[in-house]
Amino acid sequence: MNLEMLDNLFPCERADGWDQWGRIHDAVLEAVDINLTAAQCKKVFLMLPREEQGLAISWGLFDTVFGDEVFTWAKENKYKIEELVSIG
């Protein structure tokens, strides 16, 4: 999956993208205290295992189980998120 496919799967109505990516932002912020932009949230989504991506595709980005999985993944992969933030 790439960013273009992601935009087609989860189209945003708001220009800033927060109508779709807020749940990832909140889960990461709560798990590892890193404040992501909407663009960085998309990149985090692409870093998630396929199973977690599938949850979001099936149930939506604001699904509770998906959010819990993002939280757990972020706790276990803080270094990946830090690297993402450091390179933009």
N, C-alpha and C positions, 0 to 999 in steps of 0.2 A: 504494500500500500504506500502511496505517496501523498503529498499535500493536496494535489489536485483532486485525487480520488476522495480524500477526506472532506474537502470542501463540497463535493457533490453529495456525499453521504449525510453530512451535517451542515446544510446551508444556514448561514447566519442572516438574521433580519437586521440586526444592529451592525453598524459599520465597525464598531470596536470588537465585535465577536463575543462579547460576554453573554449573550443569550444562549450560547452553546457551551462555552468552555469554563464557565464559573465553577462547576463541580470539581473538575480536575484541579483548578486553582486552589479551591478551599481544602481539598484533601491533601495536597502537597504542602500547603501552608500549615495545616494542622499537624501533619506528620513530621516535617523536617524544618519548619519555619523559614521557607524560601518563598518569596513573593514573585510569582511568574506573571508574565504578560500573556495575553490571549494567544499570540503567535508561539510562545514557548510552551503553552499548554498543548497546542496541536503537536508540537515535536515530542512532548512527553507521551502523548497518545500513541505516536508511531513507535516509541520505544517499548511500549507495554507488550507483554506476551500476547500471542494471538487469541488465547482464551479470554483474556480481559477485553481485548478489542471486540471480540465476538459478543460479549455481554452488552457492550454499548451499542453495537449494531442491532442486536435483537431487542433490547429493552430501553435504549436511550442513554444519553450521557448523564442524565440526572437520576438514574436508577440507584437505589440504595446499595445493592450488592456491588454494582460497578464502582461506586464511590469507595466502598470499604476495601475493594481489591486495589484501587489506586493508592489508598492510604497505606496498605500493607506493602505494596510494591515500592512506594516512595521511601518508607522506613528502611527497607532492605537495600535500596539502590540510591541512597542520598548522594553518593559520589558521582553518579551519572547525571543527576539533576544539577549538582554544583558545576560539573563540566559544561553542561548545556548552557547554564546561565553565564559562565565565564566567556564562552565563545559567542554568545548572542543568541 
